Amino acid sequence: MNLLFKITYGLYVLSARDGDKYNACIINTLAQQTSNPEKLSITVNKLTYTHSMVQKTGFCSCAVIGNDATIDLIQGFGMRSGREVNKFDGIDAASTNNGCLVPIKGIIGYFDLKVIEEIDMGSHTMFVCEATDKVVFKDEVAMTYAYYRANLLKKKDQAKKEAYICTICGYIHEGPIPDDFICPICKKDKSFFAPYAEEKKEDTSIKEDVSKESYYCTVCAYVHYGPIPDDIICPICKHGRDVFVQQNK
């Protein structure tokens, strides 16, 4: 049992803007510090592009994900790098008062934040912020990290017998795949998809070759098989060694 997984977290889309560049990532560390004035903290991995933008500009927006959100939202903003793709391409988004973009679908509302203090946490930075604005889209339940793991990830793992996985971003398409299919996450065509059953068989053979030692990323669920190096960077969400937890311990 990992005691960290027993702590209650939410899931949020942290958005930033630098000039004409917009970006966002998934975080699970938005916390209220005071209510009058409203001060909140966010903790962001230093390797993310969003971190560098927030640190440079001193402002951001943090959207609260609701239970009606799909895995596509979390994959799209959390499992690829904004240095390589425009994460808002094809996304229905709202412009905030501080100039950021926040997705609308699957979001219950957002805070506009102004950074007033930075605390170095090693691999991450904690930004202490003042809320300069807040908008509520709908009065619904916010998604917790536990709900995400128990429902969205579980649903992904229990894909239908006929399913195809994108070899670029890991998106899973259930059922027959059309010839003109375009991945909703990374925008690659059908040629980049492989049968999901074959992909799982390959994973099993790898696991057998390296024994039972394996580690999974607590951000995106990527699994690393075998001994894990200290300088590992997750190939999906780009987080470092600190977000990996050993399996089958």
N, C-alpha and C positions, 0 to 999 in steps of 0.2 A: 504494500500500500504506500502510495506517495502522499504524504500529509499535505503537500502544496495543493493537490487537487481537491482537498476538502475545504479550502478557502474559497469564499464566494467572489467571483469575478463577473464583470459584464463583458460585452464585446462592442467595440466602437470603431467607427471609421474616422481617423484623424486626417484632416485635410489641410493643405498648406498651399501657398502661392508665392512665387518669386518672379516678379515682372509678369510676363505673359505665359509663364510655365505653371501649370496646375498639377498637383499630385496628392496622393492619399495612401494610407496604409492602415492595416488592422492593428489595434492595440486592445489590451484587456485591463488597463491600469488608469482609468479615470476615477478620481476620488475627490469628494467634497472635503475641504479643509475648514472653511468657515462659511456661515450663512449671511453675515452682515458685516462687511461687504461679502459678496459671493466670491470665494476663492476656491479654485480647484487645482489639482495636480494631475499631470500626465507623465508617464515614464516611457521613454522611447529608445529603442535600440539605436546605437550610434551608427550602425552600418546602413541604416535605411536612408533613402533619398529624402524622405519626409523629414527626418531628424535634421539634416543639414539645412533644409529650407526653413524650418521653424527656428533653428538657432540663428540663422542669418537675418530673418525678417522680424522675429519677435512676436509673431501672431499666428493664429491657426483657428480652425473650427473643428469641433468634435461632435460627430453625429452618433446618436444612440440607436443601436440595432434592435429591432423588434423580433418577436417570435415568429412573425410571418415571413421573415427573410429566408432566402434560399441559399444553398451552398455556393451558387454562382456569385453572389455578392461578396462573400468572404474569400473565395478563390480569386476573384477579379482584383480585389484591392489588397489581398494579403499574401498571395502566392506567386507574385511576379514583381519585377523591379520597375519602378517609374523611370529609371535611367534608360530603360530599353523600350518601353511602350508608353502610350498615352492611356492611362487607366480610365479616363473619362470618355474615351471614344465609344460612342453608341450608348452612353449612359444618360438616362433622364436625371438631370441634376438641377439644383437650385443655387443661385448666387447669394452668398451671405453678405451682411453689411461690411465685413472686413475684407471682402473681395475674393474669398475662397469659393470653391464649389463643393457641395455635398450631395450625395445621391439621394433620391426621393423614395424609390421603391424599397421596402423593407426597413425604412427608417421611421422612428417615432418622433424625432426632434433633434435639435442640435444646440450647442453653445458656441458663441464666438468668444475666443480667448486671447488675452494679451499677456505675454510672458513678463513677469516681474522679478523672477529669480530662477537661477539654474543651479542644480545640485548634481555634481558628478557622482554617478553610481557605479563607476567602472565600465562595464560593457554598455550601460545605458545612461541617459541623462534624465533626471526628474525636472520637469518644467513646472514651476509654481506660477499659476496664472490668475488673473482677474477675469471674471465673466463680463464682457461688454455688451452682450446681447444673448437672448435665448428664444428659440422658436419651437413651438409644439405642432407637429403635423397631425398627430392623432393620440388619443388617450388609450394606449394599449400597453401590454406587459413588455418590459425590456428583456432581451435575450441574455441569459447567463452563459458563462463558459461551460458549466456543467450541462446545460440544455443542449448546447452546440455539440458537445462530445457524445451525448446520449442519443441525440436525434439526427442531426444533419450528418455527422460522420458515420453513424451507424447505418443510416439510409444509403450513404455512398458505398459503404462496404458490402451492403446487401443488394447490390445492383442485380437487375434481372439477368437470366441466363445468357441472353444475347445482349451484349453491351460492348462498347468500344471506348478506349481510353486515348486521350490526346498525348502523344509522346513528348510534346513540348511543355504543356502546363499541367497535365494530370486530370483535366476535365473528363468526366465520364458521361457518355451518351448512351442511354438505355434504349434497346430495341434496334430494329434495322436502321442503317445509316444511309441517308439519301446521297446520290452522287454529287449534288450541289451543296452539300452540308458545309457550313463554316463554323468553326469553333467559336462560341460566344465569349470565351475568355481571351484567347490569344489570336483569334481571327485566322488561324490556319485552316486549310481545306482538308477534304476527306483523306488525302494521301498521307497525312501525318497521324492518322488514327490506326490503332492496332486492336485486335480482338482482346477484350478485357480478360477473358478466361486464360488466354495464352500469357498475358502479362502476369497474372497471378501465379501460373505455373513456373514462369521464369524466376519470380521472387522466391518461390519455395525451393527451387534448386540452389539458388544462391545461399539461402539460409542454411541448407544442409551442408554446403561446402565450408561455411565459416563457423559452424557449430551454433549453439543457441545464443551466443552473445549478440545482442542487438540493442539499438537505441532509437527512440522516436522523438521527432520534433514536436514539442507541445504547442507550437504555433500553427503548423500546417499538417501535422501527422505524417510527414515524410519519415521513412524508416531507414536507418543506416545499419548495415549488417557487419559484424566483426568489431574489433577494437576501434575505439573512436579517438581520433587525434585531437589535441588541445586546440588546434587552429582551424578546425572544421568550420565551413560555412555551408549552411543548408542550401542545396541547389534549387530549391523551390522558393522559399521565402527570404533567403539570404541572412538569416539570423545565425548567431555564433553558438559555440559549445554550451553556453550556459542554459539554453532552452531545450537541450536534449536530456532525456531521462532513459535510464537503462530498462529494458524489458527482460522478462523471464529471469529475474534476479533470484 
